[in-house]
Amino acid sequence: MTDAPVWLLDVDGVINGHPRFAGWGRPPVKTSPGPVYYEPQLIDRIRALHQSGTVEVRWSTTWCGYPVQLKQLGEVLGLDLASAFGDRPMSKTWADLKVDAALAVLAEGRRLIWTDDSEVDAGRRLFPEIAAAEAEGRALLIEPVSQRGLQPEHVDQIEEFAAKGLEA
């Protein structure tokens, strides 16, 4: 079993921010499908963490229900990532699937990084397992402002969290 944490990565509001408010010091790049407004430096850092094995990044997004579009987005961004889940059954919401994915990572005995602009706080409040993992240092939960997406300081936190596991 690997010591690398699993990073559940949302798209909209995390990678895809508002075009005027990205916050990396310059306007984001616009691409399609989507369109998606993304910061190349953010994508480079995600890719480097994933390819080095420092973290295992998995898509955790409503885009998982649209595998063709998600694959196209991954190709455009240069992110070859597995999906944390597939299409949404009628009995579940997208939020349910994201929480299920987070709980599954913890059940695997893996450390969790979860970046989502809308589901992280609810996951923390409603699921004691997630809150306990965060309190014990087994989970890093980041809920960026959706108009800005992930910022450099968030990726710094992720790198620090991942490095703690390498020191143990």
Secondary structure, 3 states (H helix, E strand, C coil): CCCCCEEEECCECCCECCCCCCCCCCCCEEECCCCEEECHHHHHHHHHHHHCCCCEEEECCHHHHCHHHHHHHHHHHCCCCEECCCCCCCCCCHHHHHHHHHHHHHHCCCCEEEECCCCHHHHHHHCHHHHHHHHCCCEEEECCCCCCCCCHHHHHHHHHHHHHHHHC
